Every structure is written in C-alpha cells, then in structure tokens.
Amino acid sequence: MKKISFLIYAVGLSFTLAAQQYEPVNPAKDKLDYQGYTIRLMPGRDGSYGYSILKGKAVVAHQMHNPVSMAPVGLRRKEDVYKVARWQIEQVQTGKSGADIFAKPLPTRVAQELQIKDQP
C-alpha cells in the first residue's frame, strides 16, 4: 500500500514539476505591443521573468523583481508578466504617477483580479 501511495505521489510531483519548467526568453517572439507601448520579456533570476515597458524607444519601466511581493525573483509565468504590464500601462494612461505604479507592490486585490499565480 505504501508503495502505491508513493508511486502516485511521485507521478503527481513529476507532472507538477514538468508544468513549471522555465521557458527561455526569445527576444523576437516574447514581446507584445499594447496601446502604443511595447512589453519586452527578459530572463530573470532563478528561472523567472522580468520585463521592460517601452514607449517608442524610451523605457517607461524596467522591472526584474516580483511586482506582487517585491521579491528579487521575478514572475514565474510569461502570461502573468503580460497581465501585470498591461495593467500598469492602463494605469499610466489614466494619469497615475509612475512612482505609484512601478515602485510600489501591485495591490493584492489587483493581483487576484488578474489571477496572478505568483502571489505570496
């Protein structure tokens, strides 16, 4: 019985680990144009992702840490990076201060609404 339980646990763990594998950043593909801005993915620490937001050639934001927890390790999923960056662009367009948007943690409520997986 213990062998069967261990086998089931090991298979489940291997599926979980396979689903969380780091996908390398491809500069040609890993960018998104959104409302006049460009979001560029960048490789981060420990298999995470950071990003830059550009308006033309000017850098609006460069974020390599986790915007939810402010930890030095970035977000683990590319989809989460794009969700956060799009939200930040929308905030800039409504006239909010860059210091309020980029230098402070993403509000927990917003992280939940965006369904960010890297919440503390």
Number of C-alpha atoms within 10 A of each C-alpha: 6 7 8 9 9 11 12 11 11 12 11 12 12 10 10 11 10 10 9 11 11 15 13 12 16 12 11 7 9 15 18 15 13 15 11 9 19 21 23 23 23 23 18 20 15 11 16 22 26 22 25 17 25 18 15 10 9 9 12 17 19 15 21 22 19 23 26 21 18 16 13 15 18 26 28 23 18 18 11 18 24 19 14 21 24 20 16 19 23 14 15 16 11 9 8 13 12 15 8 12 18 17 13 13 15 20 13 14 9 13 20 11 9 13 13 19 14 15 14 9
